[in-house]
Amino acid sequence: MAEGATRSVDRSGGVPPTGDTIQIGIAVDIPEPWGAQLTRRRVEAGDPLAVPAHVTLLGPTEIPTANLPTVERHLASVAAAHLPFTLHLRGTGTFRPVTQVVFVAVAAGISECELLASAIAATPGLHRQTRFPYHPHVTVAQDVAPEALDKAYEDLADFSAMFEVEAFTLFSHSGQARWRPRRDFRLGG
């Protein structure tokens, strides 16, 4: 077993995925009390995709189910090769007019997120088309009325949170239910 795998936590309950393909995503969870606050803010904006607050490292990607063990081994090695780091979220930003998104900005920990995202994207057999360059952030409103985007932008302009990132999480989506955490990968080296 790889060193990083010994420090990861299996959250799948031992349930193997079913079907020929599976959707995966990889993210850093935002801890409490900030996670609930940012998730609630996204719900209040009327965002239909109000998933729990997170910083995406790999967006939704479809892979053959048979490749999941290879992906998990690679993620364990990525986690083992990267040290924990401080993430500072501060203020808001937007991708408008290109996309209708308001987010809480990453003020510190940008390079660490970029390095993790790059190492994760190098997973053998993982191919994902991206429309935009990687930019770590926490989405708080997306594809909602302009007034709701403006309100989220203004309401969280003074937001600030600082915490240690000690792990990232592999999520899966079968198309039947919401995204589920499958496994945590603890950082360390």
N, C-alpha and C positions, 0 to 999 in steps of 0.2 A: 504494500500500500504506500502511495506517495506521501511524503511528509505533510504536505498541505491537506491531504485528505484526512489525516488523523485528527486534524483540528477543525474539520468541517462538521456541521450538524445536519443530519438527514431529516428533512421535514416532510418527506413524501409519505411517511407511514408505511414504507415498504410496498406501496401500491405501484406496480409497473404501469407505464403509459400504454394505452390501447390505440390501435390504428396504425397506418403506415407512416403518417407524419404527425409532428407535434409542433406547436408554436412555443417558442421560448423567448424570454426577455431577462435581462440582468440589470439589477439596480442596487443602489444604496438606499436603504430605508431611512426615513427621517425619524429620529427617536422622539419620545414624549418629553415634554408636553407639545412640542412644536409640530410633530407629525399630525396629531389630531386637529390642531388649530388650522394647519394649511389644507388638510383634507376637507374640513368643515367649510373653509372659505371657498374651495372649489365647488362643493355641493351648493352653497348659497348663491354662487354665480349662475347656477342652472346648468352646469357642465354635465352632459350625459355620460362622459367618460370619467367621472369623479372617482378615480382609483386612489388608494392611499398614497400620501405624499412620498416622493422618492426622487432621486437623481438617477436618470437612466444611464447605464453604461453600454447596453446593447438593446436597441428597440426590438419590437416584435419581429421574430425571425422564424420561418418555418424550416424545420429540418426533418430528415427521415428519423423515425423513432429509433431505428437501429443505431444511429449515430450518437444517441444520448450518452452512453457510457464514455465514448471518446471525448465528447464535449466536457463532461464532468471531470475527466482526468486532466484535460487541459486547464480548466478553471482552477482545479486544485493546485496545479503548478504555477499558474498566474498569481493566485493568492499567496502562495509560499514565497514568491519572489518580490512581493510588494509589502512594505511596512505600513502599519496603521498611520493615520494622519489626521490632522485637525481640519474640519470643514467649517467654514464660516459662511453663513447665509446672511445677506444684508441687502435690503431694498428691493425694488422691483425693476423689471425690464419688460420689453415686448419685442415680438418679431413682426409686428404690424408694419407696413401693410402686406408683407410677403405672406405671412400666415396669421390667423386670428388667435394669437397666444399671448397671454400675460404670464410672467413667471417671477419667482423670487430668485435673485441673482446669487451666484456663488462668488463670494468676495475673496476667499482663501481656500486652497485645496483644488484649484483649477488644474494645475499641472498634474497632480496626483490622479484626478479623475480622467484626464486626457491619456495619461500613461496606461491606466487600467483599461480604459475603453479600447485603446490601440492594441494592447496585448490580448484582450478578449476577442477582438475582431480577427486576430491572426489564428484563431482556432482552426485546425485542419478540417477542410470540408464545409466550413461555414461561409456562405455567400449571402450577403445582404446588400441590396441596392440602397444607397442613401441619396436623398435629394439635397441635403445641406451638410456643411461641415459640422463636426461634433462640437457642441457648446453646452457644457454642464449647467443645469438649471433645475428648478422645481416648478413645474407647471401649476398655476393656481386658477386659470380660466382658459378655456379653449373652445373655439367655435360657438360662442354665445353672442348675444346682442352686444353691439358696440358700447352701450351704456353699462352693461355688466362687466365688460373688459375694463372700461375706464374706472369703475368703482373698485374692482380688485386691485388695479394699478395704484390708485390713490390710497385705499385702505391699508395696504401693506408696504407703503413707501418707507415707513420707519421700522419695518420688521428687521429683527436681528436674532440670530441663534448661532451658537458655536458649540461643537461637540466633536468627539473623537470617532472616526470611522475605523472600526475594527474588523468589518466583514462586508461582503456583498452577497446578494441573494440571487439564485437562479429561480425564476418563476416559469410556470408552464400554463398553457391554455389549450384545452382539447377542443374548443369550439362549442362545448356543451355548457360550460359554467364560466365563472369569472377567473381571472388570473389567480393561481395558487402558488404559494412559495413551495419549492421542492427541496432546496438545499441551501444552507448558509456556508460560505467559504471564508474562513477566518484569515485575515492578513497576518503575515509574519515571515521571518526569513532567517 
